[in-house]
Each structure stands twice: as C-alpha cells, then as structure tokens.
Amino acid sequence: MKTKSVCVFVIENKLGGVAYMNLNIINNTTLGDTFYKRVILVDEVSATTERFKDEFTVEEVVHFKYHIHENKYAVLKRLSNCIGEEEGVLVCNDGLEMEAIHLFPTPKTVYQIIHDFYNLKLAVKYSSVVDVYLTHTELFRDVLLSADPATIKSIFLPHGVALQTWEPKNNWGKLKIVFTGRLVEGKGVRDLFLINQILKAQNIITEWTIIGRGPLESILKEQWLQEDNIRFISPDTNKQVLSEMSRHDLFVLPTRFEGSPVTVLEALSCGLVPIVSDLPAGIKEIITPNIGKRVKVGDIAAFADAIIYFHKNRQVLFDTQQNCRLLAESNFNIKNTSNKYLEEFLKYKTYKKQNNIAVIKVGFRLDQPWLPNWIVKGIRNQKSIFK
C-alpha cells in the first residue's frame, strides 16, 4: 500500500529532448523522499521513431502501448486508468494525456510543461484541465500570464543538465564541430554539409561529428559520402552522448523550430560554444554575445561566417568556452534546477483548482464511446490495406 503521495510523469517513448528533460528532473531530484514516482511511457506501436533507452529511477514504469487504428475513446480510457485515481501530481508533456484527463477527470493536480510552441497551443486548447504551467522560457511564462494573471499559475523553471567533468582546452588545430539531435528536416541537418562546403572553399578544414538518429540518416550519409572529415554516431545513452560532445569545440544547430533545447544546455555544460538559429523564446534568453552566436534561420553563409570567426580568433573561442561552462554551472546545474520542480510539486494541494471542463471533440467519426474497440480497429486496418 502506497503511503506517499503519487507523482505521475506521462512521456512519449521517443528519443529526444523532452524525454531527457523529464529524466533529468526525475533522476536528479529528491522527489522520491516525498512522492511515489510513476512514469508512463506512451508508445504508438506503428511509429518508426527511435525509442528512449535511458532508465528512470522510479518505483514504477508503465509501458502504455496503443495503435493509431484503435478507437481513441478506448485508448484514452486505458491511459486514464494508468494515470490512476490517487491524489497527487500529474506531469503532462503532450496532448494525449491531456485529452485523457479532459474526458476522464483526475483528482491529481495537473502540471503542464511548456517545451515549445506546440505545447503552448495545447495549453490554450486544454486550459480547463491544467492547474499549473511550467515553462522553460520567460517568454512562454509571460504569454500565458497575459491571458489572466489573477487566475493563471505560470512558473518559469529553466531546464537543467548534468555537469560533466570538464577542463578548459585551447585548440589551435582543426576546429571540432558537433551536431546532436534528431535527424529530421526541422533540425536543419542538411545545412551542415553546405556549411562545410563554404568552409572548404576558404581552405578551412574542420572535423564534424553528427550525433543522432532519424529518418534522414541514410540521406545525410549519402550527402557526405565523398567527405573524409565527418563521423556519424548514435550512442545509446545520454551519458555517452555527453562524453562524445565534450571532445569538441563548437556546437552547431541550424534548427527551424525550438523552444528551449536541452542540447544547447548540454553543449554549455561541455564547454562548447553554441552557434544556433536565432529563434524566439529560450535560445534568445540563453545565447548572448559572450556565450555564442545566434544566426538567422536558414542563413548558411552566416553559420559558416560564425565558424570562421572562431577559427580565426582562438583566444576568443577559449574565453567563450569558459563562459559557457560557467553559465551552465551557475544557471543550469540539474542538481539545483530539479529541486525547483520539487518545490512546486509540493504545493500541489494548494494549486488544485475547480476545473470547468469545456467540450472538445475527440478523434474522428469512429472514435465513439459506444463503438467496441475491436470493431474500430478492424475497420481501420481494412481501410489501410486498400489505400
């Protein structure tokens, strides 16, 4: 029998920053002193995305599997059962769990983590079921508060990362550049090759490492086939990723869409200087001129220019690397930031509000509470065969 309050994290079973961010909170806080911790890993079984492999230090991990062809009402009911009827804390990261508690209200206090603009849209749609918003950027906090600062609870809590052992190194040889993230169009990974071509044209030879997995992996390897200054690696654990990152000088992220990326903070913790797309929210708040360079989205020449600047100014590179590490130590040490979350979770009884549930349509015509799941799944399987 559980004697502690329950804290439930619902996380999509997908390799990426959201899962790592939750892992960092769970595994580095004293959450277990107060709460019984349950992680629900949501896994849409037909998805081709890479699954999350690191382990959560919790009392219970629930592997929630569903198929996209199922009756969504049945899926949401099962997920609601996994969330449970105990009082305590529910931490939401995506839309499925918010749909579930909309249809099947929970006694838990609902905390929604706002990672990016997608989560901001969910916050608007499911505002009736959320008690507290936790944002990684001051921009998102202020946007949510602007709706009704008297009633909305929106709290700015920065990401945190584990700090690795680090010693400053002054590199006067080839610059070592690393990208880490999912190998998808939205991360701008195809731009890396084009940046390298500009550098080569100016006789600047660098060493590149691309860390990650994703649908573009084979395309990227083909793109770089004739180049001998590239490595592609895909470590299984975050610890291995950080170990690889720490061997480099610069972190380059020509992404098109981000909130407050964990990878940027990991770069800082490894003493890497970030050169990142100039996007609103977290990136602007973190990467100031003495920390790295923000570059116009999609401006390949400007990314190359930023690399060339550090190639020609090694003392500046050395000093900036130290600034990056000091910033990680002072603002983003997971040992400090994770317990900020605990402080907010401990207030769950005072944060719980009386929700006024709005009517939100779920799914499509076949997603009806009166239709057996096996019939819905069978119809959709047949339709997919004949497409």
C-alpha positions as CSV (number, residue, x, y, z in Angstrom):
1,M,0.0,0.0,0.0
2,K,1.4,3.4,-1.0
3,T,1.9,5.8,1.9
4,K,3.4,8.6,-0.1
5,S,1.6,11.0,-2.5
6,V,1.8,9.9,-6.1
7,C,3.7,11.8,-8.8
8,V,3.0,10.6,-12.4
9,F,5.0,11.7,-15.4
10,V,3.5,10.9,-18.8
11,I,6.2,10.9,-21.5
12,E,6.2,9.9,-25.2
13,N,8.5,7.0,-25.7
14,K,10.7,8.8,-28.2
15,L,14.3,9.7,-28.2
16,G,14.6,13.5,-27.8
17,G,14.9,16.5,-25.5
18,V,11.5,16.1,-23.9
19,A,12.3,12.6,-22.6
20,Y,15.8,13.6,-21.4
21,M,14.5,16.7,-19.7
22,N,12.0,14.6,-17.7
23,L,14.7,12.0,-17.0
24,N,16.9,14.8,-15.6
25,I,14.2,16.0,-13.2
26,I,13.3,12.6,-12.0
27,N,16.8,11.1,-11.6
28,N,18.4,14.2,-10.0
29,T,15.9,15.4,-7.5
30,T,14.9,14.3,-4.0
31,L,11.4,13.7,-5.4
32,G,11.4,10.1,-4.0
33,D,11.6,11.4,-0.5
34,T,8.1,12.7,-0.7
35,F,6.4,11.0,-3.7
36,Y,5.8,7.6,-5.1
37,K,7.0,8.1,-8.7
38,R,5.3,6.6,-11.7
39,V,6.5,7.1,-15.3
40,I,4.1,6.3,-18.1
41,L,6.0,5.8,-21.4
42,V,3.4,6.3,-24.2
43,D,4.2,4.2,-27.3
44,E,2.2,4.4,-30.5
45,V,3.3,0.9,-31.8
46,S,3.3,1.7,-35.5
47,A,5.6,4.8,-35.1
48,T,9.0,4.5,-36.6
49,T,10.7,7.0,-34.3
50,E,13.7,5.8,-32.2
51,R,12.6,4.8,-28.7
52,F,14.0,6.2,-25.5
53,K,16.6,3.8,-23.9
54,D,17.8,5.5,-20.7
55,E,16.4,4.3,-17.4
56,F,14.2,6.3,-15.0
57,T,14.9,6.0,-11.2
58,V,11.3,5.4,-10.2
59,E,9.2,2.9,-8.3
60,E,7.1,2.1,-11.4
61,V,7.4,2.4,-15.2
62,V,4.2,1.7,-17.2
63,H,4.7,0.9,-20.9
64,F,1.5,2.2,-22.4
65,K,1.1,0.9,-25.9
66,Y,-1.6,1.7,-28.4
67,H,-2.2,1.7,-32.1
68,I,-3.3,4.6,-34.2
69,H,-6.2,2.5,-35.6
70,E,-7.8,2.0,-32.2
71,N,-11.0,3.7,-31.0
72,K,-9.5,6.8,-29.4
73,Y,-12.0,6.7,-26.6
74,A,-10.8,3.3,-25.6
75,V,-7.2,4.5,-25.8
76,L,-7.9,7.5,-23.6
77,K,-9.8,5.4,-21.1
78,R,-6.9,3.0,-20.7
79,L,-4.4,5.8,-20.3
80,S,-6.7,7.4,-17.7
81,N,-6.6,4.1,-15.8
82,C,-2.8,4.1,-15.8
83,I,-2.7,7.7,-14.5
84,G,-4.8,6.4,-11.6
85,E,-7.3,7.7,-9.1
86,E,-4.9,8.7,-6.3
87,E,-4.4,12.3,-5.4
88,G,-1.0,13.9,-6.1
89,V,0.8,15.3,-9.1
90,L,0.3,14.6,-12.8
91,V,3.0,16.0,-15.2
92,C,1.9,16.4,-18.8
93,N,4.2,16.8,-21.8
94,D,2.0,16.0,-24.8
95,G,-1.6,16.1,-26.0
96,L,-2.8,12.5,-25.4
97,E,-2.7,12.6,-21.7
98,M,-4.4,16.0,-21.7
99,E,-7.2,14.5,-23.9
100,A,-7.5,11.7,-21.4
101,I,-8.0,13.8,-18.3
102,H,-10.4,16.0,-20.2
103,L,-12.6,13.1,-20.9
104,F,-11.9,11.3,-17.6
105,P,-11.1,14.0,-14.9
106,T,-8.3,13.3,-12.5
107,P,-8.1,14.1,-8.8
108,K,-4.4,14.9,-9.3
109,T,-3.1,18.4,-9.7
110,V,-2.2,18.8,-13.4
111,Y,1.2,20.4,-14.3
112,Q,1.8,21.0,-18.0
113,I,5.4,21.5,-19.1
114,I,5.6,24.1,-21.9
115,H,8.6,22.9,-24.0
116,D,7.8,24.8,-27.2
117,F,5.1,26.5,-29.3
118,Y,3.3,23.1,-29.8
119,N,2.8,22.8,-26.0
120,L,1.7,26.4,-26.0
121,K,-1.1,25.5,-28.4
122,L,-2.1,22.6,-26.2
123,A,-2.2,24.9,-23.2
124,V,-4.8,27.0,-24.9
125,K,-6.9,24.1,-26.1
126,Y,-6.8,22.3,-22.7
127,S,-6.7,25.2,-20.4
128,S,-9.7,23.9,-18.4
129,V,-7.8,20.9,-17.1
130,V,-4.4,22.4,-16.3
131,D,-3.7,23.7,-12.8
132,V,-0.1,24.9,-13.3
133,Y,2.0,25.7,-16.3
134,L,5.8,25.2,-16.0
135,T,7.7,27.0,-18.7
136,H,11.4,26.9,-19.7
137,T,11.3,30.4,-21.1
138,E,10.3,33.7,-19.7
139,L,8.5,34.4,-23.0
140,F,6.1,31.5,-22.6
141,R,5.5,32.3,-19.0
142,D,4.6,35.9,-19.8
143,V,2.4,34.8,-22.7
144,L,0.3,32.5,-20.5
145,L,0.1,35.0,-17.7
146,S,-1.1,37.7,-20.1
147,A,-4.4,35.9,-20.6
148,D,-5.4,36.3,-16.9
149,P,-2.6,36.9,-14.4
150,A,-5.0,36.8,-11.5
151,T,-6.1,33.2,-12.1
152,I,-3.4,31.5,-14.2
153,K,-0.4,29.9,-12.5
154,S,2.5,30.0,-14.8
155,I,6.0,29.5,-13.4
156,F,9.4,29.9,-15.2
157,L,11.7,27.0,-14.4
158,P,14.8,26.6,-16.6
159,H,16.0,23.3,-17.9
160,G,18.8,21.6,-16.1
161,V,21.6,19.2,-17.2
162,A,24.1,17.0,-15.5
163,L,27.5,18.7,-15.4
164,Q,30.4,16.6,-16.7
165,T,33.9,16.8,-15.6
166,W,35.5,19.5,-17.7
167,E,38.8,21.2,-18.2
168,P,39.4,24.1,-20.5
169,K,41.4,23.3,-23.6
170,N,42.9,25.8,-26.0
171,N,42.7,24.2,-29.5
172,W,45.0,25.7,-32.2
173,G,44.4,22.9,-34.7
174,K,41.3,21.9,-36.6
175,L,38.1,23.0,-35.1
176,K,36.0,20.1,-33.9
177,I,32.3,20.8,-34.6
178,V,29.4,18.7,-33.3
179,F,25.6,18.5,-34.0
180,T,23.4,16.4,-31.8
181,G,19.6,15.9,-32.2
182,R,17.0,14.0,-34.2
183,L,18.0,13.7,-37.9
184,V,14.9,15.4,-39.3
185,E,14.2,18.3,-41.6
186,G,13.2,20.6,-38.8
187,K,16.7,20.4,-37.2
188,G,18.3,21.8,-40.4
189,V,20.7,18.9,-40.6
190,R,21.1,19.1,-44.4
191,D,22.6,22.6,-44.0
192,L,25.6,21.1,-42.2
193,F,27.0,19.8,-45.4
194,L,26.5,23.1,-47.2
195,I,28.2,24.9,-44.3
196,N,31.2,22.6,-44.6
197,Q,31.4,23.3,-48.4
198,I,31.7,27.0,-47.7
199,L,34.5,26.4,-45.2
200,K,36.4,24.1,-47.6
201,A,36.1,26.8,-50.3
202,Q,38.0,29.1,-47.9
203,N,40.6,26.3,-47.1
204,I,39.3,25.9,-43.6
205,I,39.3,22.2,-42.7
206,T,37.2,21.2,-39.7
207,E,36.2,17.9,-38.1
208,W,32.5,17.2,-37.9
209,T,30.5,14.8,-35.8
210,I,26.8,14.2,-36.2
211,I,25.2,12.5,-33.3
212,G,21.7,11.2,-33.6
213,R,19.2,9.0,-35.3
214,G,16.2,9.7,-37.6
215,P,14.6,9.4,-41.0
216,L,17.3,11.5,-42.7
217,E,20.2,9.4,-41.6
218,S,20.8,7.5,-44.8
219,I,20.3,10.7,-46.9
220,L,22.9,12.5,-44.8
221,K,25.4,9.8,-45.1
222,E,25.0,9.8,-48.9
223,Q,25.3,13.6,-48.9
224,W,28.6,13.4,-47.0
225,L,29.9,10.3,-48.9
226,Q,32.9,12.0,-50.5
227,E,34.0,13.8,-47.4
228,D,36.6,12.5,-45.0
229,N,36.1,15.0,-42.2
230,I,32.8,13.5,-40.9
231,R,31.7,11.0,-38.3
232,F,28.1,9.7,-37.8
233,I,27.5,8.1,-34.4
234,S,24.4,7.2,-32.4
235,P,25.2,6.4,-28.7
236,D,22.5,4.6,-26.7
237,T,22.6,6.7,-23.6
238,N,22.7,10.4,-22.7
239,K,26.0,9.9,-20.8
240,Q,27.6,8.5,-23.9
241,V,26.3,11.5,-25.9
242,L,27.8,14.0,-23.5
243,S,31.1,12.1,-23.4
244,E,31.3,12.5,-27.2
245,M,30.2,16.1,-27.2
246,S,32.9,17.1,-24.7
247,R,35.6,16.3,-27.3
248,H,34.6,19.2,-29.5
249,D,34.9,23.0,-29.7
250,L,31.7,24.2,-31.3
251,F,28.1,23.1,-31.3
252,V,26.1,24.0,-34.4
253,L,22.3,23.7,-34.6
254,P,20.7,25.2,-37.7
255,T,17.2,24.3,-36.4
256,R,14.0,25.7,-37.7
257,F,11.8,25.1,-34.6
258,E,12.8,25.0,-31.0
259,G,11.6,26.1,-27.5
260,S,14.5,25.8,-25.1
261,P,16.6,22.9,-26.5
262,V,18.2,20.6,-24.0
263,T,21.1,20.1,-26.4
264,V,22.1,23.7,-26.1
265,L,22.4,23.4,-22.4
266,E,24.3,20.1,-22.8
267,A,26.7,21.9,-25.1
268,L,27.3,24.6,-22.5
269,S,27.9,22.0,-19.8
270,C,30.6,20.5,-22.0
271,G,32.2,23.9,-22.6
272,L,31.1,24.0,-26.3
273,V,30.4,27.4,-27.9
274,P,26.9,27.2,-29.5
275,I,26.1,28.6,-33.0
276,V,22.4,28.3,-33.2
277,S,19.4,29.6,-35.3
278,D,18.1,32.8,-33.9
279,L,14.6,31.7,-32.7
280,P,12.3,33.3,-30.2
281,A,11.9,32.1,-26.6
282,G,14.7,30.1,-24.9
283,I,17.5,30.5,-27.4
284,K,17.4,34.3,-27.2
285,E,17.4,34.1,-23.4
286,I,20.4,31.8,-23.2
287,I,22.8,32.6,-26.0
288,T,24.1,36.1,-25.5
289,P,27.1,37.6,-27.3
290,N,29.6,36.4,-24.7
291,I,28.2,32.8,-24.8
292,G,27.8,32.1,-28.6
293,K,26.3,33.3,-31.8
294,R,22.7,33.4,-32.9
295,V,22.3,33.2,-36.7
296,K,19.3,34.0,-38.9
297,V,17.3,30.8,-39.6
298,G,18.4,29.1,-42.8
299,D,21.3,31.5,-43.5
300,I,24.0,29.0,-44.3
301,A,26.6,31.6,-45.2
302,A,26.1,33.3,-41.8
303,F,26.6,29.9,-40.0
304,A,29.9,29.5,-41.9
305,D,30.9,33.0,-41.0
306,A,30.4,32.4,-37.3
307,I,32.6,29.3,-37.5
308,I,35.2,31.2,-39.4
309,Y,35.2,33.9,-36.7
310,F,36.1,31.4,-34.0
311,H,38.6,29.7,-36.4
312,K,40.5,33.0,-36.7
313,N,40.1,34.1,-33.1
314,R,41.2,31.2,-30.9
315,Q,41.6,33.2,-27.7
316,V,38.1,34.4,-28.0
317,L,37.0,30.8,-28.6
318,F,38.9,29.7,-25.4
319,D,37.4,32.5,-23.3
320,T,33.9,31.9,-24.7
321,Q,34.1,28.2,-23.9
322,Q,34.9,29.1,-20.3
323,N,31.9,31.5,-20.2
324,C,29.7,28.7,-21.5
325,R,30.8,26.3,-18.7
326,L,30.4,29.0,-16.0
327,L,26.8,29.7,-17.2
328,A,26.0,26.0,-17.1
329,E,27.3,25.8,-13.6
330,S,25.5,28.9,-12.3
331,N,22.1,28.6,-14.0
332,F,21.6,25.1,-15.4
333,N,23.1,22.6,-12.9
334,I,20.5,19.8,-12.7
335,K,21.2,19.3,-9.0
336,N,19.8,22.8,-8.4
337,T,17.1,23.1,-11.1
338,S,15.5,19.7,-10.5
339,N,14.6,20.6,-6.9
340,K,12.9,23.8,-8.1
341,Y,10.4,21.4,-9.7
342,L,10.0,19.5,-6.4
343,E,9.3,22.8,-4.6
344,E,6.4,23.4,-7.0
345,F,5.1,19.8,-6.8
346,L,5.0,20.0,-3.0
347,K,2.4,22.8,-3.4
348,Y,0.0,20.5,-5.4
349,K,-2.8,20.7,-2.8
350,T,-2.9,24.5,-2.9
351,Y,-2.6,24.6,-6.7
352,K,-5.6,22.3,-7.5
353,K,-8.4,24.3,-8.9
354,Q,-12.1,23.5,-9.7
355,N,-12.0,22.8,-13.4
356,N,-14.7,23.9,-15.8
357,I,-14.5,21.3,-18.5
358,A,-15.0,22.6,-22.0
359,V,-16.4,20.4,-24.7
360,I,-13.6,19.3,-27.1
361,K,-14.2,16.9,-29.9
362,V,-12.1,13.7,-29.7
363,G,-10.8,11.9,-32.8
364,F,-13.0,11.1,-35.9
365,R,-16.3,9.5,-36.7
366,L,-15.3,6.1,-35.5
367,D,-14.0,7.4,-32.2
368,Q,-17.2,6.9,-30.3
369,P,-17.6,5.7,-26.7
370,W,-20.3,3.2,-27.8
371,L,-18.2,1.5,-30.5
372,P,-16.2,-1.5,-29.4
373,N,-12.5,-1.0,-29.9
374,W,-12.0,-4.3,-31.9
375,I,-14.6,-3.2,-34.5
376,V,-13.0,0.3,-34.9
377,K,-9.5,-1.2,-35.2
378,G,-10.7,-3.8,-37.7
379,I,-12.4,-1.2,-39.9
380,R,-9.3,1.0,-39.9
381,N,-7.0,-1.9,-40.6
382,Q,-9.1,-2.9,-43.6
383,K,-9.0,0.7,-44.9
384,S,-5.2,0.9,-44.6
385,I,-4.8,-2.3,-46.6
386,F,-6.8,-0.9,-49.5
387,K,-5.1,2.5,-49.6
